[in-house]
Amino acid sequence: MDQLELQVHGTHTVALKSLASAGYRWSAAVDNPKVVAVERLQVAARTEQPSGGNSRDELFQLTGLAAGETVIHFKQARSFERGKPAHAVYSLEVKIL
């Protein structure tokens, strides 16, 4: 599991490989939302023609709210495939100083 240290009110952007062109989206769940906030960032639309179905990375901004530790669980899945295992998962341990 990856680890990150962040100051209270500090921010950090997490970039996750996208498969949006195949219908997959990343979601995030925080064990202790009093310690860190997670916000999905909007990515500007492409101005050039995408090649080979490539999708832009999905970005999440983390903001330290209070001193402490928590884990953020990211899951990549298709919304229309409820009950199926996630295509990919990524967990990040965050310590707010």
Biopython code that builds the backbone (N, CA, C, O; Angstrom):
import numpy as np
from Bio.PDB.StructureBuilder import StructureBuilder

atoms = [
    (1, "MET", "N", (0.849, -1.172, 0.000)),
    (1, "MET", "CA", (0.000, 0.000, 0.000)),
    (1, "MET", "C", (0.895, 1.236, 0.000)),
    (1, "MET", "O", (1.830, 1.338, 0.794)),
    (2, "ASP", "N", (0.603, 2.159, -0.887)),
    (2, "ASP", "CA", (1.364, 3.406, -0.942)),
    (2, "ASP", "C", (0.998, 4.287, 0.248)),
    (2, "ASP", "O", (-0.085, 4.168, 0.821)),
    (3, "GLN", "N", (1.926, 5.177, 0.606)),
    (3, "GLN", "CA", (1.721, 6.082, 1.732)),
    (3, "GLN", "C", (1.978, 7.511, 1.298)),
    (3, "GLN", "O", (2.782, 7.775, 0.404)),
    (4, "LEU", "N", (1.276, 8.432, 1.952)),
    (4, "LEU", "CA", (1.402, 9.852, 1.647)),
    (4, "LEU", "C", (1.296, 10.637, 2.938)),
    (4, "LEU", "O", (0.433, 10.359, 3.770)),
    (5, "GLU", "N", (2.183, 11.629, 3.110)),
    (5, "GLU", "CA", (2.075, 12.568, 4.221)),
    (5, "GLU", "C", (1.628, 13.902, 3.657)),
    (5, "GLU", "O", (2.091, 14.342, 2.604)),
    (6, "LEU", "N", (0.717, 14.538, 4.381)),
    (6, "LEU", "CA", (0.111, 15.781, 3.915)),
    (6, "LEU", "C", (-0.123, 16.684, 5.121)),
    (6, "LEU", "O", (-0.448, 16.205, 6.208)),
    (7, "GLN", "N", (0.040, 17.968, 4.932)),
    (7, "GLN", "CA", (-0.228, 18.939, 5.994)),
    (7, "GLN", "C", (-1.726, 19.223, 6.076)),
    (7, "GLN", "O", (-2.452, 19.050, 5.097)),
    (8, "VAL", "N", (-2.184, 19.659, 7.249)),
    (8, "VAL", "CA", (-3.563, 20.130, 7.378)),
    (8, "VAL", "C", (-3.752, 21.284, 6.395)),
    (8, "VAL", "O", (-2.921, 22.191, 6.361)),
    (9, "HIS", "N", (-4.784, 21.277, 5.621)),
    (9, "HIS", "CA", (-5.117, 22.233, 4.563)),
    (9, "HIS", "C", (-4.236, 22.081, 3.326)),
    (9, "HIS", "O", (-4.418, 22.803, 2.346)),
    (10, "GLY", "N", (-3.291, 21.156, 3.364)),
    (10, "GLY", "CA", (-2.463, 20.880, 2.186)),
    (10, "GLY", "C", (-3.245, 20.044, 1.188)),
    (10, "GLY", "O", (-4.212, 19.370, 1.544)),
    (11, "THR", "N", (-2.813, 20.095, -0.068)),
    (11, "THR", "CA", (-3.489, 19.323, -1.106)),
    (11, "THR", "C", (-2.486, 18.468, -1.873)),
    (11, "THR", "O", (-1.290, 18.758, -1.914)),
    (12, "HIS", "N", (-3.004, 17.421, -2.471)),
    (12, "HIS", "CA", (-2.208, 16.522, -3.305)),
    (12, "HIS", "C", (-3.137, 15.948, -4.366)),
    (12, "HIS", "O", (-4.282, 15.608, -4.066)),
    (13, "THR", "N", (-2.660, 15.838, -5.597)),
    (13, "THR", "CA", (-3.467, 15.278, -6.676)),
    (13, "THR", "C", (-3.016, 13.856, -6.980)),
    (13, "THR", "O", (-1.827, 13.588, -7.153)),
    (14, "VAL", "N", (-3.982, 12.955, -7.041)),
    (14, "VAL", "CA", (-3.736, 11.558, -7.389)),
    (14, "VAL", "C", (-4.253, 11.344, -8.805)),
    (14, "VAL", "O", (-5.408, 11.651, -9.098)),
    (15, "ALA", "N", (-3.400, 10.816, -9.688)),
    (15, "ALA", "CA", (-3.778, 10.515, -11.076)),
    (15, "ALA", "C", (-3.858, 8.999, -11.228)),
    (15, "ALA", "O", (-2.900, 8.286, -10.929)),
    (16, "LEU", "N", (-5.001, 8.519, -11.691)),
    (16, "LEU", "CA", (-5.218, 7.092, -11.883)),
    (16, "LEU", "C", (-5.501, 6.815, -13.352)),
    (16, "LEU", "O", (-6.243, 7.551, -14.004)),
    (17, "LYS", "N", (-4.906, 5.757, -13.860)),
    (17, "LYS", "CA", (-5.050, 5.391, -15.273)),
    (17, "LYS", "C", (-6.519, 5.123, -15.588)),
    (17, "LYS", "O", (-7.172, 4.306, -14.939)),
    (18, "SER", "N", (-7.016, 5.821, -16.584)),
    (18, "SER", "CA", (-8.427, 5.737, -16.940)),
    (18, "SER", "C", (-8.695, 4.667, -17.992)),
    (18, "SER", "O", (-7.869, 4.396, -18.863)),
    (19, "LEU", "N", (-9.849, 4.084, -17.882)),
    (19, "LEU", "CA", (-10.410, 3.215, -18.916)),
    (19, "LEU", "C", (-11.834, 3.670, -19.225)),
    (19, "LEU", "O", (-12.718, 2.854, -19.484)),
    (20, "ALA", "N", (-12.038, 4.980, -19.193)),
    (20, "ALA", "CA", (-13.370, 5.541, -19.410)),
    (20, "ALA", "C", (-13.924, 5.172, -20.773)),
    (20, "ALA", "O", (-15.135, 5.011, -20.925)),
    (21, "SER", "N", (-13.064, 5.038, -21.758)),
    (21, "SER", "CA", (-13.535, 4.681, -23.097)),
    (21, "SER", "C", (-14.139, 3.278, -23.120)),
    (21, "SER", "O", (-14.876, 2.936, -24.044)),
    (22, "ALA", "N", (-13.829, 2.460, -22.103)),
    (22, "ALA", "CA", (-14.401, 1.115, -21.983)),
    (22, "ALA", "C", (-15.508, 1.075, -20.920)),
    (22, "ALA", "O", (-16.014, 0.004, -20.584)),
    (23, "GLY", "N", (-15.876, 2.240, -20.400)),
    (23, "GLY", "CA", (-16.967, 2.319, -19.439)),
    (23, "GLY", "C", (-16.568, 2.240, -17.984)),
    (23, "GLY", "O", (-17.439, 2.226, -17.115)),
    (24, "TYR", "N", (-15.274, 2.186, -17.684)),
    (24, "TYR", "CA", (-14.810, 2.095, -16.299)),
    (24, "TYR", "C", (-14.563, 3.484, -15.727)),
    (24, "TYR", "O", (-14.047, 4.368, -16.411)),
    (25, "ARG", "N", (-14.944, 3.664, -14.448)),
    (25, "ARG", "CA", (-14.685, 4.923, -13.739)),
    (25, "ARG", "C", (-14.124, 4.596, -12.370)),
    (25, "ARG", "O", (-14.488, 3.595, -11.753)),
    (26, "TRP", "N", (-13.238, 5.450, -11.908)),
    (26, "TRP", "CA", (-12.694, 5.311, -10.558)),
    (26, "TRP", "C", (-13.646, 5.963, -9.563)),
    (26, "TRP", "O", (-14.247, 6.994, -9.861)),
    (27, "SER", "N", (-13.784, 5.364, -8.383)),
    (27, "SER", "CA", (-14.513, 5.968, -7.266)),
    (27, "SER", "C", (-13.601, 5.881, -6.045)),
    (27, "SER", "O", (-12.651, 5.098, -6.021)),
    (28, "ALA", "N", (-13.898, 6.688, -5.041)),
    (28, "ALA", "CA", (-13.057, 6.721, -3.846)),
    (28, "ALA", "C", (-13.913, 6.615, -2.598)),
    (28, "ALA", "O", (-14.997, 7.193, -2.526)),
    (29, "ALA", "N", (-13.418, 5.872, -1.614)),
    (29, "ALA", "CA", (-14.056, 5.769, -0.305)),
    (29, "ALA", "C", (-12.969, 6.000, 0.742)),
    (29, "ALA", "O", (-11.881, 5.431, 0.651)),
    (30, "VAL", "N", (-13.268, 6.836, 1.734)),
    (30, "VAL", "CA", (-12.300, 7.201, 2.768)),
    (30, "VAL", "C", (-12.719, 6.554, 4.087)),
    (30, "VAL", "O", (-13.865, 6.691, 4.514)),
    (31, "ASP", "N", (-11.786, 5.849, 4.731)),
    (31, "ASP", "CA", (-12.095, 5.219, 6.013)),
    (31, "ASP", "C", (-12.496, 6.252, 7.057)),
    (31, "ASP", "O", (-13.444, 6.030, 7.810)),
    (32, "ASN", "N", (-11.787, 7.384, 7.114)),
    (32, "ASN", "CA", (-12.095, 8.437, 8.089)),
    (32, "ASN", "C", (-12.189, 9.776, 7.367)),
    (32, "ASN", "O", (-11.183, 10.470, 7.224)),
    (33, "PRO", "N", (-13.388, 10.149, 6.907)),
    (33, "PRO", "CA", (-13.543, 11.397, 6.144)),
    (33, "PRO", "C", (-13.332, 12.671, 6.964)),
    (33, "PRO", "O", (-13.364, 13.768, 6.406)),
    (34, "LYS", "N", (-13.116, 12.547, 8.276)),
    (34, "LYS", "CA", (-12.820, 13.726, 9.098)),
    (34, "LYS", "C", (-11.357, 14.137, 8.952)),
    (34, "LYS", "O", (-10.987, 15.246, 9.338)),
    (35, "VAL", "N", (-10.516, 13.249, 8.397)),
    (35, "VAL", "CA", (-9.085, 13.495, 8.278)),
    (35, "VAL", "C", (-8.710, 14.040, 6.907)),
    (35, "VAL", "O", (-7.861, 14.924, 6.801)),
    (36, "VAL", "N", (-9.338, 13.518, 5.857)),
    (36, "VAL", "CA", (-9.004, 13.949, 4.497)),
    (36, "VAL", "C", (-10.267, 13.983, 3.639)),
    (36, "VAL", "O", (-11.144, 13.127, 3.757)),
    (37, "ALA", "N", (-10.335, 14.988, 2.777)),
    (37, "ALA", "CA", (-11.436, 15.086, 1.811)),
    (37, "ALA", "C", (-10.902, 14.681, 0.444)),
    (37, "ALA", "O", (-9.757, 14.979, 0.105)),
    (38, "VAL", "N", (-11.740, 13.994, -0.344)),
    (38, "VAL", "CA", (-11.362, 13.559, -1.682)),
    (38, "VAL", "C", (-12.374, 14.128, -2.660)),
    (38, "VAL", "O", (-13.581, 13.952, -2.499)),
    (39, "GLU", "N", (-11.863, 14.817, -3.684)),
    (39, "GLU", "CA", (-12.725, 15.429, -4.691)),
    (39, "GLU", "C", (-12.238, 15.022, -6.077)),
    (39, "GLU", "O", (-11.051, 15.128, -6.386)),
    (40, "ARG", "N", (-13.167, 14.558, -6.905)),
    (40, "ARG", "CA", (-12.840, 14.241, -8.302)),
    (40, "ARG", "C", (-12.656, 15.564, -9.047)),
    (40, "ARG", "O", (-13.494, 16.460, -8.947)),
    (41, "LEU", "N", (-11.569, 15.680, -9.784)),
    (41, "LEU", "CA", (-11.304, 16.882, -10.569)),
    (41, "LEU", "C", (-11.811, 16.692, -11.992)),
    (41, "LEU", "O", (-11.696, 15.606, -12.560)),
    (42, "GLN", "N", (-12.358, 17.725, -12.549)),
    (42, "GLN", "CA", (-12.791, 17.694, -13.942)),
    (42, "GLN", "C", (-11.582, 17.900, -14.837)),
    (42, "GLN", "O", (-10.752, 18.772, -14.580)),
    (43, "VAL", "N", (-11.486, 17.107, -15.875)),
    (43, "VAL", "CA", (-10.392, 17.219, -16.823)),
    (43, "VAL", "C", (-10.924, 17.912, -18.070)),
    (43, "VAL", "O", (-12.004, 17.581, -18.560)),
    (44, "ALA", "N", (-10.170, 18.865, -18.574)),
    (44, "ALA", "CA", (-10.595, 19.583, -19.778)),
    (44, "ALA", "C", (-10.771, 18.607, -20.933)),
    (44, "ALA", "O", (-10.041, 17.623, -21.049)),
    (45, "ALA", "N", (-11.735, 18.891, -21.772)),
    (45, "ALA", "CA", (-11.992, 18.038, -22.934)),
    (45, "ALA", "C", (-10.804, 18.067, -23.876)),
    (45, "ALA", "O", (-10.083, 19.062, -23.959)),
    (46, "ARG", "N", (-10.610, 16.978, -24.575)),
    (46, "ARG", "CA", (-9.527, 16.897, -25.563)),
    (46, "ARG", "C", (-9.823, 17.823, -26.733)),
    (46, "ARG", "O", (-10.965, 17.961, -27.172)),
    (47, "THR", "N", (-8.781, 18.443, -27.214)),
    (47, "THR", "CA", (-8.948, 19.269, -28.412)),
    (47, "THR", "C", (-8.519, 18.501, -29.650)),
    (47, "THR", "O", (-8.909, 18.841, -30.767)),
    (48, "GLU", "N", (-7.714, 17.463, -29.450)),
    (48, "GLU", "CA", (-7.276, 16.639, -30.578)),
    (48, "GLU", "C", (-8.082, 15.347, -30.588)),
    (48, "GLU", "O", (-8.723, 15.007, -29.593)),
    (49, "GLN", "N", (-8.053, 14.643, -31.677)),
    (49, "GLN", "CA", (-8.756, 13.384, -31.832)),
    (49, "GLN", "C", (-8.060, 12.308, -30.993)),
    (49, "GLN", "O", (-6.850, 12.127, -31.133)),
    (50, "PRO", "N", (-8.793, 11.581, -30.115)),
    (50, "PRO", "CA", (-8.141, 10.526, -29.345)),
    (50, "PRO", "C", (-7.660, 9.409, -30.256)),
    (50, "PRO", "O", (-8.293, 9.109, -31.268)),
    (51, "SER", "N", (-6.540, 8.795, -29.897)),
    (51, "SER", "CA", (-5.994, 7.726, -30.720)),
    (51, "SER", "C", (-6.119, 6.398, -30.000)),
    (51, "SER", "O", (-5.735, 6.282, -28.837)),
    (52, "GLY", "N", (-6.647, 5.410, -30.672)),
    (52, "GLY", "CA", (-6.710, 4.069, -30.120)),
    (52, "GLY", "C", (-7.548, 3.927, -28.872)),
    (52, "GLY", "O", (-7.292, 3.028, -28.072)),
    (53, "GLY", "N", (-8.551, 4.785, -28.670)),
    (53, "GLY", "CA", (-9.420, 4.670, -27.510)),
    (53, "GLY", "C", (-8.762, 5.062, -26.204)),
    (53, "GLY", "O", (-9.258, 4.715, -25.132)),
    (54, "ASN", "N", (-7.651, 5.782, -26.276)),
    (54, "ASN", "CA", (-6.981, 6.208, -25.044)),
    (54, "ASN", "C", (-7.865, 7.178, -24.266)),
    (54, "ASN", "O", (-8.546, 8.016, -24.856)),
    (55, "SER", "N", (-7.850, 7.061, -22.953)),
    (55, "SER", "CA", (-8.599, 7.953, -22.084)),
    (55, "SER", "C", (-7.616, 8.733, -21.224)),
    (55, "SER", "O", (-6.537, 8.242, -20.891)),
    (56, "ARG", "N", (-7.999, 9.949, -20.869)),
    (56, "ARG", "CA", (-7.160, 10.742, -19.967)),
    (56, "ARG", "C", (-7.216, 10.152, -18.573)),
    (56, "ARG", "O", (-8.209, 9.532, -18.193)),
    (57, "ASP", "N", (-6.136, 10.345, -17.801)),
    (57, "ASP", "CA", (-6.125, 9.885, -16.415)),
    (57, "ASP", "C", (-7.262, 10.548, -15.645)),
    (57, "ASP", "O", (-7.654, 11.678, -15.940)),
    (58, "GLU", "N", (-7.779, 9.837, -14.665)),
    (58, "GLU", "CA", (-8.779, 10.410, -13.770)),
    (58, "GLU", "C", (-8.028, 11.009, -12.587)),
    (58, "GLU", "O", (-7.126, 10.380, -12.035)),
    (59, "LEU", "N", (-8.401, 12.222, -12.202)),
    (59, "LEU", "CA", (-7.687, 12.961, -11.161)),
    (59, "LEU", "C", (-8.567, 13.158, -9.934)),
    (59, "LEU", "O", (-9.754, 13.464, -10.043)),
    (60, "PHE", "N", (-7.963, 12.978, -8.768)),
    (60, "PHE", "CA", (-8.629, 13.217, -7.496)),
    (60, "PHE", "C", (-7.750, 14.130, -6.670)),
    (60, "PHE", "O", (-6.541, 13.914, -6.579)),
    (61, "GLN", "N", (-8.345, 15.154, -6.064)),
    (61, "GLN", "CA", (-7.592, 16.053, -5.189)),
    (61, "GLN", "C", (-7.875, 15.685, -3.740)),
    (61, "GLN", "O", (-9.028, 15.600, -3.318)),
    (62, "LEU", "N", (-6.806, 15.469, -2.991)),
    (62, "LEU", "CA", (-6.907, 15.172, -1.572)),
    (62, "LEU", "C", (-6.603, 16.448, -0.801)),
    (62, "LEU", "O", (-5.672, 17.176, -1.145)),
    (63, "THR", "N", (-7.380, 16.721, 0.238)),
    (63, "THR", "CA", (-7.159, 17.892, 1.083)),
    (63, "THR", "C", (-7.130, 17.450, 2.534)),
    (63, "THR", "O", (-8.070, 16.815, 3.014)),
    (64, "GLY", "N", (-6.046, 17.785, 3.240)),
    (64, "GLY", "CA", (-5.933, 17.447, 4.654)),
    (64, "GLY", "C", (-6.885, 18.297, 5.475)),
    (64, "GLY", "O", (-6.881, 19.523, 5.368)),
    (65, "LEU", "N", (-7.700, 17.646, 6.296)),
    (65, "LEU", "CA", (-8.688, 18.363, 7.103)),
    (65, "LEU", "C", (-8.282, 18.471, 8.570)),
    (65, "LEU", "O", (-8.499, 19.501, 9.209)),
    (66, "ALA", "N", (-7.687, 17.394, 9.101)),
    (66, "ALA", "CA", (-7.301, 17.365, 10.514)),
    (66, "ALA", "C", (-6.184, 16.343, 10.689)),
    (66, "ALA", "O", (-6.051, 15.408, 9.900)),
    (67, "ALA", "N", (-5.386, 16.534, 11.730)),
    (67, "ALA", "CA", (-4.293, 15.599, 12.001)),
    (67, "ALA", "C", (-4.853, 14.201, 12.246)),
    (67, "ALA", "O", (-5.877, 14.030, 12.908)),
    (68, "GLY", "N", (-4.162, 13.215, 11.703)),
    (68, "GLY", "CA", (-4.586, 11.839, 11.889)),
    (68, "GLY", "C", (-4.175, 10.984, 10.710)),
    (68, "GLY", "O", (-3.441, 11.430, 9.828)),
    (69, "GLU", "N", (-4.657, 9.747, 10.703)),
    (69, "GLU", "CA", (-4.338, 8.810, 9.635)),
    (69, "GLU", "C", (-5.620, 8.182, 9.110)),
    (69, "GLU", "O", (-6.590, 8.009, 9.848)),
    (70, "THR", "N", (-5.613, 7.848, 7.840)),
    (70, "THR", "CA", (-6.744, 7.159, 7.227)),
    (70, "THR", "C", (-6.270, 6.446, 5.976)),
    (70, "THR", "O", (-5.128, 6.616, 5.548)),
    (71, "VAL", "N", (-7.139, 5.657, 5.399)),
    (71, "VAL", "CA", (-6.863, 4.975, 4.142)),
    (71, "VAL", "C", (-7.940, 5.360, 3.147)),
    (71, "VAL", "O", (-9.129, 5.381, 3.468)),
    (72, "ILE", "N", (-7.503, 5.666, 1.928)),
    (72, "ILE", "CA", (-8.432, 5.938, 0.835)),
    (72, "ILE", "C", (-8.413, 4.723, -0.084)),
    (72, "ILE", "O", (-7.353, 4.274, -0.519)),
    (73, "HIS", "N", (-9.593, 4.204, -0.370)),
    (73, "HIS", "CA", (-9.738, 3.026, -1.238)),
    (73, "HIS", "C", (-10.321, 3.488, -2.572)),
    (73, "HIS", "O", (-11.456, 3.960, -2.631)),
    (74, "PHE", "N", (-9.544, 3.349, -3.631)),
    (74, "PHE", "CA", (-10.010, 3.678, -4.972)),
    (74, "PHE", "C", (-10.416, 2.372, -5.666)),
    (74, "PHE", "O", (-9.747, 1.348, -5.523)),
    (75, "LYS", "N", (-11.510, 2.426, -6.411)),
    (75, "LYS", "CA", (-12.009, 1.247, -7.109)),
    (75, "LYS", "C", (-12.402, 1.644, -8.529)),
    (75, "LYS", "O", (-13.106, 2.635, -8.726)),
    (76, "GLN", "N", (-11.950, 0.880, -9.511)),
    (76, "GLN", "CA", (-12.293, 1.134, -10.907)),
    (76, "GLN", "C", (-13.295, 0.070, -11.349)),
    (76, "GLN", "O", (-12.990, -1.123, -11.357)),
    (77, "ALA", "N", (-14.493, 0.521, -11.714)),
    (77, "ALA", "CA", (-15.545, -0.414, -12.077)),
    (77, "ALA", "C", (-16.515, 0.256, -13.053)),
    (77, "ALA", "O", (-16.482, 1.469, -13.261)),
    (78, "ARG", "N", (-17.362, -0.557, -13.634)),
    (78, "ARG", "CA", (-18.432, -0.067, -14.497)),
    (78, "ARG", "C", (-19.699, 0.064, -13.656)),
    (78, "ARG", "O", (-20.063, -0.866, -12.936)),
    (79, "SER", "N", (-20.371, 1.209, -13.742)),
    (79, "SER", "CA", (-21.565, 1.444, -12.932)),
    (79, "SER", "C", (-22.693, 0.481, -13.277)),
    (79, "SER", "O", (-23.538, 0.197, -12.428)),
    (80, "PHE", "N", (-22.722, -0.020, -14.489)),
    (80, "PHE", "CA", (-23.807, -0.913, -14.912)),
    (80, "PHE", "C", (-23.505, -2.381, -14.624)),
    (80, "PHE", "O", (-24.307, -3.249, -14.970)),
    (81, "GLU", "N", (-22.374, -2.676, -14.004)),
    (81, "GLU", "CA", (-22.017, -4.042, -13.643)),
    (81, "GLU", "C", (-21.994, -4.201, -12.121)),
    (81, "GLU", "O", (-20.989, -4.616, -11.543)),
    (82, "ARG", "N", (-23.098, -3.870, -11.495)),
    (82, "ARG", "CA", (-23.181, -3.961, -10.027)),
    (82, "ARG", "C", (-23.012, -5.410, -9.584)),
    (82, "ARG", "O", (-23.507, -6.339, -10.221)),
    (83, "GLY", "N", (-22.304, -5.571, -8.482)),
    (83, "GLY", "CA", (-22.099, -6.894, -7.931)),
    (83, "GLY", "C", (-20.897, -7.635, -8.503)),
    (83, "GLY", "O", (-20.498, -8.668, -7.966)),
    (84, "LYS", "N", (-20.319, -7.127, -9.576)),
    (84, "LYS", "CA", (-19.127, -7.760, -10.144)),
    (84, "LYS", "C", (-17.881, -7.180, -9.463)),
    (84, "LYS", "O", (-17.902, -6.039, -9.002)),
    (85, "PRO", "N", (-16.803, -7.959, -9.399)),
    (85, "PRO", "CA", (-15.567, -7.433, -8.806)),
    (85, "PRO", "C", (-15.037, -6.235, -9.595)),
    (85, "PRO", "O", (-15.260, -6.116, -10.800)),
    (86, "ALA", "N", (-14.340, -5.367, -8.898)),
    (86, "ALA", "CA", (-13.734, -4.197, -9.539)),
    (86, "ALA", "C", (-12.682, -4.645, -10.541)),
    (86, "ALA", "O", (-12.035, -5.678, -10.365)),
    (87, "HIS", "N", (-12.522, -3.854, -11.592)),
    (87, "HIS", "CA", (-11.476, -4.122, -12.586)),
    (87, "HIS", "C", (-10.094, -3.876, -11.975)),
    (87, "HIS", "O", (-9.145, -4.613, -12.240)),
    (88, "ALA", "N", (-9.999, -2.824, -11.151)),
    (88, "ALA", "CA", (-8.734, -2.479, -10.497)),
    (88, "ALA", "C", (-9.041, -1.806, -9.162)),
    (88, "ALA", "O", (-10.085, -1.176, -8.996)),
    (89, "VAL", "N", (-8.121, -1.949, -8.222)),
    (89, "VAL", "CA", (-8.235, -1.276, -6.927)),
    (89, "VAL", "C", (-6.879, -0.669, -6.584)),
    (89, "VAL", "O", (-5.832, -1.134, -7.034)),
    (90, "TYR", "N", (-6.934, 0.380, -5.775)),
    (90, "TYR", "CA", (-5.705, 1.052, -5.333)),
    (90, "TYR", "C", (-6.006, 1.667, -3.974)),
    (90, "TYR", "O", (-6.980, 2.405, -3.830)),
    (91, "SER", "N", (-5.191, 1.374, -2.991)),
    (91, "SER", "CA", (-5.373, 1.932, -1.652)),
    (91, "SER", "C", (-4.181, 2.821, -1.310)),
    (91, "SER", "O", (-3.037, 2.514, -1.644)),
    (92, "LEU", "N", (-4.477, 3.916, -0.644)),
    (92, "LEU", "CA", (-3.460, 4.894, -0.281)),
    (92, "LEU", "C", (-3.615, 5.245, 1.194)),
    (92, "LEU", "O", (-4.662, 5.737, 1.615)),
    (93, "GLU", "N", (-2.572, 4.991, 1.975)),
    (93, "GLU", "CA", (-2.569, 5.360, 3.374)),
    (93, "GLU", "C", (-2.113, 6.810, 3.491)),
    (93, "GLU", "O", (-1.049, 7.175, 2.991)),
    (94, "VAL", "N", (-2.924, 7.637, 4.154)),
    (94, "VAL", "CA", (-2.629, 9.073, 4.236)),
    (94, "VAL", "C", (-2.464, 9.459, 5.699)),
    (94, "VAL", "O", (-3.295, 9.135, 6.547)),
    (95, "LYS", "N", (-1.358, 10.165, 5.972)),
    (95, "LYS", "CA", (-1.104, 10.690, 7.304)),
    (95, "LYS", "C", (-1.135, 12.207, 7.196)),
    (95, "LYS", "O", (-0.378, 12.802, 6.429)),
    (96, "ILE", "N", (-2.019, 12.826, 7.975)),
    (96, "ILE", "CA", (-2.135, 14.287, 7.996)),
    (96, "ILE", "C", (-1.379, 14.781, 9.223)),
    (96, "ILE", "O", (-1.649, 14.363, 10.349)),
    (97, "LEU", "N", (-0.420, 15.685, 8.978)),
    (97, "LEU", "CA", (0.442, 16.218, 10.059)),
    (97, "LEU", "C", (-0.082, 17.540, 10.564)),
    (97, "LEU", "O", (0.508, 18.134, 11.466)),
]
sb = StructureBuilder()
sb.init_structure("model")
sb.init_model(0)
sb.init_chain("A")
sb.init_seg("    ")
for serial, (resi, resn, name, xyz) in enumerate(atoms, 1):
    if name == "N":
        sb.init_residue(resn, " ", resi, " ")
    sb.init_atom(name, np.array(xyz, "f"), 0.0, 1.0, " ", f" {name:<3s}", serial, name[0])
structure = sb.get_structure()
